[in-house]
Amino acid sequence: MTALKARVVEVVHETADAHSLVLEPAEGDRGRFTYRPGQFLTVRVPAEGGWAARCYSLCSSPLTDDRLKVTVKRVAGGLGSNWICDNVTAGDVLEVLRPAGTFTPPSLDEDLLLVAGGSGITPVMSILKSCLAGGSAKVALLYANRDERSVIFADELRELTERYPDRLTVLHLLESVQGLPTAAAVRSLAGPYSGRAAYVCGPEIFMDLVSETLAALGARVHVERFFSLEGDPFEEPDAPEEQAEDGDAGEIEVEMDGETRTVPWPKSERLLDALLRAGVDAPFSCREGSCSACACVALEGEVTLDANTVLDEQDLADGLILACQARPVTDRLKITYDG
């Protein structure tokens, strides 16, 4: 069973159109809710004639917060955001998938440039708090919003700036004051920090502007993109149409949560389906090759990917693969989800 249960302990009204859900895992699921700064939860939401799923970043930090928290900003016509903001209250139980995602820094000691637009602050906040509490990194945050009333976590950011004056710099870019974000404004504010690893999240047009501007300054930019999932990833995968013939079955050695096990991999199955069918609690979300939630590192062996819209050339060179799209080339594959 891949779905987890989480009870809503509290609903926090961050702004007029942004709600945070404080979550408590079901007792038997607690161990499956471990997460890294910047990761997200996939939440099952009702849809006409059935169910759908939407991804929401965790703004909580695994180092400072006892409970998980996701922040949802209402979007005009948004299926998931409007249902959550209009209907979810304390005491409700949500179905979710285990935390996932690759929008997370490899070290909390490396100086960072964080850039957020609107509700894109959510995963950025998780990274920021984790670096300050558990590492030695200096962090610069450029945060764009319509106006002061739209600034999510304004009080918390102010408190963190006062607590870590030598390590945290917060730069606000308000449309009501400076106008719409421009390349010149991004260069002026973020340019002094462009030598740092940059993590960017926000509206698509904003991320494109920031990414192009920072890349031109020589920064390595990491972007978190969300989209509406087409199917229902909570449904169990269908059994493979063809069973592997004798001599046509491979195997996977998988490292996860500090443990290693070996499971069979029929060549008619994608990697993720083979792992889940063998009882491996592998992370995933979209099953479409578009979100990177299922990303793992291939240490030995080779695969082909049916689809890939999120891993760039450097990611592939580093050995990252998408389990939901991977099919075997070699008979044996060794992968890791750790580190």
PyMOL commands that set and color helices and strands:
alter all, ss='L'
color gray80, all
select helices_A, chain A and resi 27-33+79-87+118-134+148-150+154-163+175-178+183-193+204-216+271-277+313-317
alter helices_A, ss='H'
color red, helices_A
select strands_A, chain A and resi 4-15+18-25+40-47+50-57+68-73+93-96+112-117+139-145+168-174+197-201+221-224+249-256+259-266+295-300+303-305+320-322+326-328+332-336
alter strands_A, ss='S'
color yellow, strands_A
deselect
rebuild
show_as cartoon
